[in-house]
Amino acid sequence: MLHNEWNNPKKTGQPLIVIEGEAKEPLHIYVIWDKWGELNQTERSEIIMDVVDHLAGEARIPDGFFVTVAMGLTAEEAKRMGIKLP
């Protein structure tokens, strides 16, 4: 489901995918989505990394990018952590 959302992002609403970093720098990916509520942090990160791996296989993520943080957060969790949302 996240793969579909990533490929067809909404102009407003969730999930909100925040990517920090540039080529050949550590990449931080935060997916803000209240549907994460039922999953623990490890499960959320695994889902995000599965999508990233799939997108890399489709050449949708350029070479030279590497992910050091993949974190799924609800809107409230993101707010508490001070994640800057666009």
N, C-alpha and C positions, 0 to 999 in steps of 0.2 A: 504494500500500500504506500509506504514512504517513497518507493522508487517512482511510482506514478505521480505523486505530489511533486517530487524533485524535477521530473521531466516536464511537468505542466504546472509551474508555480502560479498561485493565485495572486492577483494584484493586491488584494487585502485579505486579512484573516490568517488562519493557521493551516498548515504549519508554516512557521517563519524560519527560513534557513539563513543563518548568519555565518559567513566564512571570513575569517581573519587570516591574513598572510598573503605572501606573494610567491612566485616561482622560486624554488630552491631555498625557501624559508619554511620553518615549521608552520603547518596549517592548522588552525583551530576551527572546528565546525561545531556550531551550536544549533540544534533544532528545537525551536520553541513550539511546543504542541501540547495542549492540555490533555490530549488522548494518552500521553505517557503515564498519567496518574496511576495506572494499575501495574506498571512495570518497574522493576528496580533499575538502578543506574547502570549496572552491568548489562542487563538486557537491552536497554536503550542504546548504549554505546555499540553493542554488537550489531544491532539493526542498522545503525548509521554506517558502521564500517562495512557491512555487507553491501549496502547501496553504493558506497564509495568504490569498493572493489569492483562491483558490477559496472559502474560508470567508467572506471579506468579501463576495463576490458572492452568497452565500447568506444574507447578513445575520446570520451566526453570530458575527461579530466586530463589536462596536459601533462606531459612528462616533466619530471622535476619537482612535482608537488609531493609532499609527504605529510601525513596527518599525525600530529602529536596529541591532539585533544579532539575527541568526538563525544560530545555531551548532549544528551536529550534532557530538556527541561520543560516543566510547565511554565506558563507565564509568570506565576507567582514565584517559582524558584528562580527564574531568570532575574526578576526584579530584586529579590533578596541578594543575589550574587552580584548585582550591579552590571549585568551584561548590557552593553550599549545596543539598543535596538534601532534599526533604521526608521 
